[in-house]
Amino acid sequence: MKRITLFSLFIFVGSMMIFSGCSNKTNKSGKLKINGAGATFPYVIYSKWFDVYHQKTGIEFNYQSIGSGGGVRQVIAGTVDFGASDAPMKDSEIKQVKDKLGKDILHIPTVMGAVVLAYNLKSVGKGLKLTPSVLSDIFLGKIKKWNDKRIKSINKDKNLPNENIIVAHRSDGSGTTNIFTDYLSKVSKEWKEKVGTGKAVSWPAGLGGKGNEGVAGLVKQTDRTIGYVELAYAVQNNLNYAILQNKAGYFVDASFNSVSAAAEGSLATLPEDLRVSITNADGKDSYPISGFTWLLVYSKIDNKQKKDAIVNFLNWALTDGEKYAESLYYAPLPKKVVELCKAKVKLIK
């Protein structure tokens, strides 16, 4: 899979985006402004979408990349026009929106992505391999040294240092964390019982960083570190990331093809509300830590101008917008999921 630097994309988009408070008014020029907040996982592609769509239509999107937990909280509070999360909202959270605002929440998948294990080991370079049991025991704090015999047994060609492993994880409420811990809970009974799945968990070991960018920064700046980030952040920071053994026993690199393969197995049992996990999927080509990311949209939008703008944007994103996915290291949605999403968009009143 080709690897390009996305730093220039972040700089360009950063200069174009305006991060402001969550107002329900138009901006000073009279142009329509749509406010959203949430996941850092899809920030790279959302920034591209919002910039391109602004140039096409003049509609301004102010998106605050504050993490899935923050996005869900703002959706519940009603302080944004839409939210974004890599973890589906819980039934209890959806009920809070219904009770407080009298509205339902629609989960609209946008793209799929890979959570990778980025690492900083100068003596190893690219191609470190990890199995599910080794990975879970590293994050449980049970495997403490990089030259542990279990790591060495699957990396016989690597110069593994006799140094302590430093684990990096998210410090904020995170959909990326939800995807990662969902995977660990499926492959490790001990992890499931002691730590579990969630946007925020009690970590057995390690250092915390805010956002995907914070964890990527920790790994980049700290020798001997390993941490989980969305693929685009590893590429943007020029970080090496592990090849993981999947459920079928094959070692698989993260790519849009291997993420798409992970999604294929879930299509037959995709729930009507589109809240689904695709971690630890069946199939020899499946990347094991894959996930959808969702836009969280109110079923009823009182401002007709905003309602029309959001509906039109969603329909554009699900068609023309998907074309940007692969170049930004995301996997586009399968056609079946796109059609289901379009049906959901039609429910917005």
N, C-alpha and C positions, 0 to 999 in steps of 0.2 A: 504494500500500500504506500503511495507516495506520501511524503511528509513535507509540508511547507510551513513557513513561519507565519503565524497569524497576528504577529505583533502590530504590523502595519494596519491590519483591519481594525484592531482595537483602537489604535490611535485615531484613525479616520472616523470611525463610528463615534468614538468618544467626543470628537470635536463637533459632531453633528447633533448628538443627543442632548437634551436639556433635562436635567434631573431636578424636579421641583416637588413641592408639596402636592398632596392629592386634592385638587380642586375640581369642582364639577362645572366650571365655567370655561368659556372659550378664552384663548390667549389675547394679548393686547392688540394683535393685528386682526382680530376677528376670526381667525382660522380655528377650526374645531380641534380641541385637545382631548385626547383619550388617555386616562391615567391607569397604570397597572403596576403591580409589584409582585415579586416572588422569586422563583427558582433562579439560581446561578447556572445550573446545568445547561439550559438552552440559551443562555445569554448571547453567545456568539451568533447563533442564527437569528434570534429575535432582534438583535441590534441591526443585523443586515436587513431583515424584513421591514422593520419600522422605518429605516432610512429609505429603502427603495420605494416603499408605499407612500411615504411622505413626498418624495419627489414626483410620484405619479399623480397624487390626489391633493396634496397640500395639507392633508390631515396629519396632525402632530401626535405622536405617541411618546409619552413620558413613562419610561419603564424603570422602576427601581429594583435593581438586582440585589435583594436582601435575604434571599434564601426562601425555600418553600414554606418553612414554618411561619416566617413573617408575612408571606403572601397570603396564607390561609387565614391568619389573624386579621389582616386588613379586609379580606373578603367577608369574614364574619361581622366585622365592625361596619361594613358598608362604606369604607373610606376610599375605595378604588372602583374603577369601572370594570376591571377584570383582575383576576389573580393568575398565578402560574405556580405549578407544583409538579415535582417528579414523584410525589407520593399522593395517591388518591385521597381525597378528604374522607374522614371516618364518618360513619352514619351519625354519630353524635354531633360532629361539626356541621354536617349538612342540616341537621335538625335545628341547630342554633341559628343558622341563617333563616330558616323557615319561620322560627318563632319570633325572631327579632325584626326581620325585614319583610316577611310574608312572601318570600320568593324561593324557588328551587335553584339548585346549582347544577349546571351541565358541565360534564367533563369532556373536553374536546382534545383528544390526542393530536399532537402537531408533528412531532418527529420521534425517532427512537435514537438512543445513544448507548455508548458503552462506558461503564465505570472501570477504569484501569488502575492497576497498582503501580504507581510511579515510584522509582527508587533512585537513590544517589549513591552509587558504588563505583568509584573510578577504576578499581582493579577488575571489575566484572564486565563493564560495558553493556552492550545490548544482549537480549536473549535469555535473561534469567527466567527459569521455569518454576512454577509453583503449583502444588496440588491443593485441593480443597482442605485437606486435614492440616497441611503445613501452614497454609494461609490463615486458617482460623486459629491455630495455636500461636502464630506470631501475634495476632491481635488480642488473644487472650493473655499474652505475656508469658506463655509457657515455653516457647522457643525464644531464647534470649540472645544467641550469638549467630552471626551470619555464617559461620562455618559449622553450624550444628550438623550432625551426621545426616539428619533427615533432609536438610536442604542440599547437602553435598551429594546425596545419593541420586538426586534428579538433575544435578548440575555438575557432572564429573569433569566437564571441560572448562569450568570456570574457576578463577582464582578468588575464592571466597575468603575474606579477611577474618581474623580472629578478633572481632570487634563486636561490641554490643549493638543490637538492633534498636533503632529509634523509630517509634511508630508515630505517624502524624494522622490526625483525624479532625473532623469538623467540630467547632466549638458552638456553632449556632444550629437552630432547627433547620434540617436539611433533607430535601428529597433524595439527594445523592446518598446521604447516610441511610435513608430508608431502603433504597435499592440495595446498598451494600450489606446492611444488616439483615435484610430479607434473605439475601443469598446465604449469608453465614448461618442463619437459623435453619435453612434447608439442608446444609451440608454438615452441620455440627450440632449434635444433641446438646453438648455442653454449652455451646454459645446460646442456643435457644433457651435453655433453662436458666443460665446465669445472667445473660445480657438481653437477649430478645431482639425484636424488630421495632424500629421507630425512627421518626425524624430526629430525635435526640435520645441518646441512651447514656448509661453510666459506663464509661469506657474503663476497662481493666488496666490499661496502660497507655502512655503516649502523651504527645503534645497537641494542643488544639489550635486550629487556624480558622478564621472566619471566611466563609465562602470557598468555592472551588479555588479561587485565586489565592486565598490565604494558605490552603493546604499545599498547593503547587509551589508557593513561595517558600514554605517551610522545607519542602523536599529539595528545592533548588539550592537553598542557602545552607543546608545542614547535611554534612557528610554522614553516610551510614543510615539515612532515613528512608522509610517507605510509607507511602500514604495513598489514599484512594481519591481520584479526581475524574471528572468527565474527560473523555479522550482529547477533545479540542484544547483543554488547558495543558495537558501533557505535551501536545505538539507545539503549542504556542510558547511554552517555556523550554522547549528542546530537552525534555526529560525522557529517559528510558523508562519503559514500562514492561511488566512481566507478561509472559505467555502462560495462560492458565489452562489447566486440565479441566475439560468439561465433563458433564454427566456421563457421556458415552466413553470416557477414558482417553480422548484425544486432546493433545495440546494445541490450543487455538489462539491466534493473535486477534486483537480487536480490529474490526473493520466494518464498513457498512454491510458487507456480504455476510459476515458472521453474526452481526446483530439481526439482520433480516432473517437469517436462518433460525435464530432463537424465537422470533415472532411467529414463524410459520406454524409451529406446533400449538400456539394458543388460539389460532383463528377459529378452529372448529368449536371451541367452547367459550368464545368471547362473550362476556355478559352484556346485557342490553344497555347498562349504564356506562360501559366501556372502561370500567375500573378493573384492571387486570395486572398481574405480575408475570413477567416472562424470564425471571431469573432461574438459573439451573435447568434450562430447557433441554428437552430431548433432542437428539440429532448429532451426528458426528461433526457437523460444521458449525454448531451453535456456540457463540461466545457466551460464557456462563453468567456474566454480570451485565446483562442488558436490561434496558427499561424504556417504557414510554415516558414522555413528558406531556403534561396536560395544561391547556388554558382552562381556567375556571371562570365560567361565564354565567351571569344571572339569567334565569329563564324569562324574566320580565325586566325591560329597561324603560323607565318612565319617559326619558328624553328621546323623542322619536329620531332626532338628528343623530344622536349617539347610537341609538339602536341600529339605524340603517348603516352607519359607518362601521360598527363592529361586525354586523352580518356580512357586509361587503368585503371587509378585510379578511374575515375567516374564510370565505369562499375563495378569495384570491390566494391566501396562504396555503390552502389545501390543494391548490392546483399549481399556479405559477410559482408560489413560494417553495413548494417541495423540490423544485429544480435546483435550489441552492444547497440542499442538504449534503450531498456527497462531498462537494468541494470544501465544506466546513466541518467535515468529519462526523456527520450524523447520518443515520439511515432514513431514507424517505419512508412514508407510511405505505403498507401494502394497499393495493387498489380496493380490496374489500373494506378495509378500515376507513379509507377516504370516503367511500360511499356512505358508510354508517355515520361518519362525522357530519357529512353534508345533511343527512336526515336530522341530526341533532340540531344543527344550525337553524333549520326550518322551524324548530320549536320556539325559538326566541321571539317573544312578543313585545 
